[in-house]
Amino acid sequence: MAQVIVRNLEEGVKRKLKQRASRHGRSMEEEIRDILRNALKDEGRAQGGLGSDIAARFKGIELEEPIRELRIKIRPPKFE
């Protein structure tokens, strides 16, 4: 495994990392590894947004009939 040294880290950042690690019940070093993993896990994946994510999740599932468009009339509230 590789090692990385971070110099000139602000005391406030270090304190917050320590608090966060404590909340999660792990060492500060493990907390930093988790933060870095999560920050990079979607790297290289196309960023399409929520609609693209939903479409990808249901890709290949064929519908028997098209889904009707849902139309709802919204009436403004009455203030008296």
C-alpha positions as CSV (number, residue, x, y, z in Angstrom):
1,M,0.0,0.0,0.0
2,A,1.1,3.5,-0.7
3,Q,1.6,6.3,1.8
4,V,0.8,10.0,1.4
5,I,1.9,12.8,3.7
6,V,-0.2,15.9,3.9
7,R,1.7,18.9,5.2
8,N,0.5,22.3,6.4
9,L,-3.0,21.0,7.3
10,E,-4.9,23.6,9.2
11,E,-5.5,22.8,12.9
12,G,-9.3,23.3,12.4
13,V,-9.4,20.7,9.6
14,K,-7.4,18.3,11.7
15,R,-9.7,18.8,14.7
16,K,-12.8,18.2,12.5
17,L,-11.3,15.1,11.0
18,K,-10.6,13.8,14.5
19,Q,-14.2,14.5,15.6
20,R,-15.7,12.9,12.5
21,A,-13.5,9.8,13.0
22,S,-14.6,9.6,16.6
23,R,-18.3,9.8,15.6
24,H,-17.7,6.9,13.1
25,G,-15.8,4.9,15.7
26,R,-12.5,4.7,13.7
27,S,-9.1,6.2,13.6
28,M,-8.4,9.5,11.9
29,E,-6.3,7.7,9.4
30,E,-9.1,5.3,8.5
31,E,-11.5,8.2,8.3
32,I,-9.2,10.0,5.8
33,R,-8.9,6.8,3.7
34,D,-12.7,6.5,3.6
35,I,-13.2,10.2,2.6
36,L,-10.7,9.8,-0.3
37,R,-12.3,6.5,-1.4
38,N,-15.7,8.1,-1.5
39,A,-14.5,11.2,-3.3
40,L,-13.0,9.1,-6.1
41,K,-15.4,6.2,-6.4
42,D,-17.4,7.7,-9.3
43,E,-14.4,9.2,-11.0
44,G,-14.4,8.3,-14.7
45,R,-18.1,7.5,-14.7
46,A,-20.2,9.7,-16.9
47,Q,-21.9,12.3,-14.8
48,G,-25.5,12.5,-16.2
49,G,-27.6,13.5,-13.3
50,L,-30.6,11.9,-11.6
51,G,-32.5,11.2,-14.9
52,S,-29.6,9.4,-16.4
53,D,-29.0,7.4,-13.2
54,I,-32.7,6.3,-13.2
55,A,-32.6,5.4,-16.9
56,A,-29.4,3.3,-16.4
57,R,-30.9,1.5,-13.4
58,F,-34.0,0.4,-15.4
59,K,-32.2,-0.2,-18.8
60,G,-33.3,-3.4,-20.4
61,I,-36.7,-3.6,-18.6
62,E,-39.3,-3.5,-21.3
63,L,-42.8,-2.1,-20.6
64,E,-45.9,-3.7,-22.1
65,E,-47.6,-0.3,-22.5
66,P,-46.3,3.2,-22.5
67,I,-46.6,5.1,-19.3
68,R,-49.3,7.8,-19.4
69,E,-48.2,11.4,-18.6
70,L,-49.4,12.4,-15.2
71,R,-51.2,15.7,-15.1
72,I,-52.3,17.3,-11.9
73,K,-54.1,20.6,-11.6
74,I,-52.7,22.7,-8.8
75,R,-54.9,25.3,-7.4
76,P,-53.5,28.2,-5.4
77,P,-54.4,28.3,-1.7
78,K,-57.2,30.6,-0.6
79,F,-56.3,33.1,2.1
80,E,-59.2,34.7,3.8
